[in-house]
Amino acid sequence: IGALGIRSYLTHRVFSGYEVVLSYDRSDTMNTQYAEFQNYVLKYGSDGISCVDNQNKTVWSQTYNMQNPIVSVRGKSVAIAEKNGTEAMVFDSTGLQGKIQTSLPIRNIEVSSQGVLAVYVYDKSGEQLVEAKFELQDTGYPMGMSLSSDATKLAVSFLQVNDGSVNSCLAFYNFGSVGENVSDNLVASEIISGEIIPSVRYLDSTHCYAVGTGGILLYNGTQIPEKIAEIPTEQEIESVFWSDNALGIVVEGTEKAHELCVYDNKGNTEYTLEFDLDYSMLKFSGENLLIYNDFDCMMVNRSGNVFFEGTFDESISNIYSISGNIRIWLCMRPERIRSI
């Protein structure tokens, strides 16, 4: 009974205020971008990337020259590359693990927890494992891709336009022994007529979500993915966001401006929540869901309960839950970083 009482308290507690416990001056530029990585924060820009802890101390840093860097974070690994360039790097919590040079311009990247990088497909030391070339007239234009957490499967969403009609093609590649027996490692594909599917994501090693104009598709399979669930949406999907074990979407609400729906890796609804906040960012962070704009913030726990709503007196750049559920990192624009 005591354990249930503590659990209920932690699930339903609400904070009415906050206290700034640490504050740091930002030394980066307005062009610096941030990303969450394990219990750290990544800072990256055109001249380099650094990893800092919750005391704002540098864990590692790496210089480079990338005019338009793009980042992929998954589990214990992070990759950065120059969009439309030919250079990529893979890191873990200790720093640089490998550099990669490609023969063709990079459009997108996806890293697995082990550091396997899908540009073509490289391991973290830079050795090319697989190469698959897509011809637009055959497959269509690639809109999204996702590498499974065990780095053996790749899902790609293609947009196809034929005779004025728009379709999407979901293609699943297997780089293990099963995929070696088929052409181009393509083990499964499906044409979805009349829909655009810009978002595809492997949550783990077997479950893969695809989100498009018609709703949500869920695939599962240790080797060859099969569709196990369809979740239609009547309203237009405003936002899509992911964690390693959940998918969230935002649609137009009935009583309030927005309705949030969160699903587990089996397609079951974890919770729904309506809210009015005019947000610019919505993301999973640790065990929390963070919804915020330049000044206003709403924090939701994994049970779907809002445990904090507030307005800050300085403009917010980023928010992270990097020190547990009650310690939050705020990056204020442009001068300071606060821990509350």
C-alpha positions, 0 to 999 in steps of 0.5 A, a space after each residue: 500500500 505504501 509503494 502504491 501511495 508513493 507511486 500515485 504521489 509521484 505520478 500526480 504531483 504538480 509543481 506550482 513554481 521553480 527555483 534556479 539552482 545553477 546558471 551559466 553564461 552562454 559562450 556560443 553564437 545564435 547559430 549554435 544548435 542543441 540536441 539531447 544525448 543520453 544525460 548530456 547536451 550536444 552543442 553544434 554549429 558550423 565549426 564544431 560539436 561539443 558534449 557537456 554535462 548537467 554542470 555545463 562542463 565539456 565532456 568532449 569536443 571536436 572541430 570541423 568545417 560544416 556549413 549545414 550540419 545535421 545530427 542523428 542521435 540514437 541510444 549510445 551513439 550520435 552522428 553528424 554530417 554536412 548536408 549536401 557534403 561528403 563528410 560524417 562523424 560518429 561519436 559516443 559518450 567518450 568522443 569521436 569514434 570514426 570519420 566517414 567520407 562518402 563519394 556522393 552528397 549526403 542528403 540525410 543520416 541515421 545512426 544506430 545505438 551501436 554507431 552504425 551509420 546509414 548514409 550508405 551503411 557504414 560502421 563507426 570506424 568508417 568501413 562501408 557495410 552496404 550500399 544501395 542506390 535509389 533511382 528516382 524513376 524506379 523507387 521515387 523520392 526518398 522522404 524519410 528513413 530509419 535504422 533499427 536499433 540493432 542496425 540490421 534493418 532499414 526502413 525508407 519512405 519514398 514519394 512516387 508521382 505517376 500520371 498525376 497521382 501521388 503514392 508512397 512506397 515503404 521499403 524495408 531492407 535487411 542487412 543480415 543473412 536474410 537480406 543477403 538472399 534477395 536483390 538489393 537486400 529488399 525484403 518487404 515493400 508496400 505501396 500506399 495509394 493516395 498518401 504522403 508518408 514523410 515520417 518513418 521510425 524504428 522505435 527498437 529492433 523490430 517495431 517500426 512506425 510510419 506516419 502520413 496523411 492517412 494516419 499511422 501504420 505499425 510494422 513488426 518483425 525480427 527479420 521481415 516486417 509485417 503490418 500489424 496495426 493501422 490507426 486512421 486519423 480524421 484530422 490533419 496531423 500537426 506534429 510527430 515525435 518519437 522516443 525509443 518506445 513511444 510515438 506521439 502525434 498532435 491533431 486538432 482538438 475538440 475542446 481545446 486547440 490541440 489534442 496529443 495522442 501517445 502510442 506504445 510500440 504495439 499501437 496501444 494508446 498510452 494517453 491523450 491530452 488536449 491543450 491550448 499552448 501555441 507551441 513551437 517545440 514538442 518532444 520526449 525528453 527523458 521520462 517527460 514530454 516537453 511542450 513549449 514556445 519562446 516563453 511558455 512551457 508545459 511539462 507532462 509525465 509518462 502517465 499523461 499528467 501535466 506536472 508543470 505549466 509556467 511562463 519564463 521572463 526570458 526567451 527559451 531556446 531549448 529545454 531538456 530533462 537531463 537530471 531526472 524528472 524534477 531537474 530541468 535544463 533551460 537554454 535561454 536565448 541568447 545569454 544564459 543556461 539555467 538549471 531549475 
